[in-house]
Amino acid sequence: MKAENVIEVNGLTKAFGDFKAVNAISFEVKKGEIFGFLGANGAGKTTAIKMLIGISRPTSGEAQVVGYDVFTHPESIKKNIGYMSQRFALYDDLTVNENITFFGGIYGLSRLKIREKRKQLIEELGLEDIANKLVGSLPLGWKQKLSFSVSLFHDPKIVFLDEPTGGVDPITRRQFWEMIYKAADRGTTIFVTTHYMDEAEYCDRVSIMVDGRIEALDTPKKLKQQFEVDSMNDVFLKLARNIE
Amino acid sequence: MKRFIGFIQKEFYHIFRDKRSLFILFGMPIAQIMLFGFAITNEINNVDIAILDHSKDATTEEIINKISRSKYFSIKQMITRESEIEPTFQKGKIKAVLNFEKDFGKNLIVEESAKIQIITDATDPNTANAITNYINAILQNYQQSINKDIQLDYQIIPETRMVYNAELKSVFMFVPGVMTIILMLVSAMMTSISITREKELGTMEILLVSPLKPFQVIIGKVVPYIFLSIINAAVIVLLSIFIFKMPVEGSLFLLGAESVLFIITSLALGILISTIANTQQSAMMISLMGLMLPVILLSGFIFPISSMPVPLQIISNIIPAKWFIVIIKGIMLKGVGLPYIWKETLILIGMTVFFIVLSIKKYKIRLE
C-alpha cells in the first residue's frame, strides 16, 4: 500500500449466488481526497461500501482500508472510519447533546474529551440554543448536518457518506458540501456516494459504477473531456447508454 | 465497559421518554394483576336470593339472619311452596333459592342432622358455584358456633359439598399466570420492538459500523429490560402477597432465581423475534400472536392442560410459559424446593440455550 493511499481495492467482488452485485472493482483513494462514488440505483454502490466498512465480507478480491485488510481486521477498520447512511440515523428521542455523547461514547472517547469536543462542535454549528432539545424536533437539514458532524466526532481517517444529501433543499446541500470541504481540508478523506450529478462536480475524483463494475474513474474535468460533454450529468448518461 | 454504560443509559432514555413503553412496563403489570385479582374472579356481591322455609323456627330464622347480614346476599323474596321456585328463577333476578326442610331446627337437635337444599341458577356456572360455596361457608360457620355452645355434634347437611372459598383460589391461580404474561410481554415483546426499532430507523447500521461488537449491541439493548422485568416480578409478588394475601410457601430466593431464568428465556425469544422481524409492527405482531396467545391459551394459565385434547397437550410442552407456571405454582402454593422442580428448571434452561444459539445463527446470516 502506498503511503498516500487510504483505500486500496483490487478485484473486489461480492456475489449473491450467481449474481455479482460487485464485480471485480479496483481503485484507490488518496489521503485527504474527496472521492465520489457514483452509480445508478442497484449498481452495487451500497454493497461495495458495506464491504469497505467491515460489515459485509467480500466473496473475493483484496481491499485495504486505512492500512487494514477488510478480511482479517474489520474491527480495526471500524475504529478508524466514520459512516453516515442514506437514512437519517440519530436518535430522535435523545437531545442533541445526548446523541453526541452517545456516539462519542461508543467510539471509546473519554467523558472529558467528549464534553470538550461537544462544546466546540455545538458552537461551530451554532446550535447553542437547541443543544438540549430533542433531535426529533429539528428540521431535516439540521439533522443531516448534525449527523455528519457526529460521524466525524471521533476524528476518523476516512468518512463514508452514503447519499448524505437525499431529500434536502439546494441551500442545505450547498452548506453540507461546505462542511465536507472543511473536513477534507483538515485531512479527512471523504468517500461519498450521490445521485446528484452537480455534486459529482465538487469531487476531486469520481468513479462511476454500472452493473457492478467501475466503468469510469478520473477527475470530473478529465471525464468530461474523455466523453466530450459539458457536464457530469451527460457523462453519466452517455456511460449508461453505452452499456445498454 | 464505559461504552457499555453509555449504551445502557441511552436505552433508559428511550424507555423513559416513550409513554407507550412506560405504560406497558409499569401500568400493565398493576392493571393486569388488579383486573385478574378483583374483576375476573368468582367473587359475588349482593346476590339476590329467595328463601323457602318449611320450618320457620328459631334455627332457620337465625341462619336466614346470618345470610342476610352477610354482604354477599340480599334476601329478596320469601316463598311458601315448591311450585313457586321455578317461576321465581324464570323472572331472572333471583340467583338462588334456599329450601329448609320441615322441622329443620328440631331435626338438628333431635336427629343431630338437618337438611337444606341450595338451588342455584346455573346459567352462569361460575356464579352458581360461588353462591353454593358461600352459603356452605355460612352454614358451616353457624354450625361451629352452635357446637361451641353445646357439647353435642349437631349437623346441618347441605346437599352440595364444596371446598371453601373458591374465590381466593382463583386469584392464587391467576397470579402465576399474570406474572408469566407480564414477564413475557416486557421481556420478549419490548426487547424485540426496541431492537427492530433501531433497524427501522437505520441506527442499527450505524451501531454495526461502530467498534461495538454485534453481541455488545444486543446485550446493551437487553440489560435494561432485565432490570425492569425483575422490578416487575417483584411488584407482582408484593401485590399478590399484600393485597390478595397470597402465600409464598417456598423460598423467595428460589422464586427470584427462577423468575430471572424465565426473564432470560423470554429475552432470548425477543432477540430471536428481532432477527426475523424487520419492522416494529411485525415484531409486535409476532410477539402477540406467537407468544401471548399460546401463553394465555396453552400454558395452563386459564385452561387446565390435562383437559385439553392430546395434540394440544403435546404442543403445550414447547411453550416455556407452561414450565414456568408449574415452577412458580410449586414454589408459591406448595412450597416445594428445587428437588421437585429441577426438571422444569432444566427444560427452561435448555430452551433458553436453544433460543440464544438460534438467534446467534440467524444474526450471523443477516450480517453476511
Interface residues (C-beta under 8 A of the other chain):
Chain A: I53 G54 I55 S56 R57 E75 K78 K79 I81 Y83 S85 R87 F88 A89 L90 Y91 D92 D93 L94 E98 T101 F102 F103 G105 I106 Y107 G108 R111
Chain B: K2 R3 G6 F7 Q9 K10 Y13 H14 R17 D18 L201 G202 T203 E205 I206 L207 L208 V209 S210 P211 L212 K213 L367 E368
